[in-house]
Amino acid sequence: MAEAFKFELVSPERLLVSAEVESVVIPGAEGEMTVMAHHAPVMTTIKPGVVTVKNASGSEERYVVFGGFADIVPAGC
């Protein structure tokens, strides 16, 4: 079982998701990126697509995004 980390999905209007998760797959500008705990720091643009979140319980949730950016730090994203 992978280590969990804090994930937040934010829109211009409000905080949509704030949860402890095992992994997040982001549709980055240079291809899909899987983020897990202790990932190297990076900031990337997000292209339109689906963000897939694997919760600490093992279930998956998907969110449609229309662009934006991801700020990834070792403590979470």
Steps between C-alpha positions, in 0.01 A plus 500: 500500500643837395553785743227765498550873445280811500333591169293809425305577182409867483287694252495882475176493703576253779687202641353192327696218665729478802596143589774256592573298185744232377551635147378758251527476120514847342458581128814715481599709200785257424298182563329324788680518833444275800565669833564299817623588849843673510490589128772740386386864501363613163252748360329412172209616291199273472332441165129416470437142609428284802676508838487151654532482878564172687375548856674358806220240511597380151194635316542730199328828420525691172465874444472675163727804472522762227853621566691665781820417682631251756734601781662181628708504818637203699228546765211490250340664199 
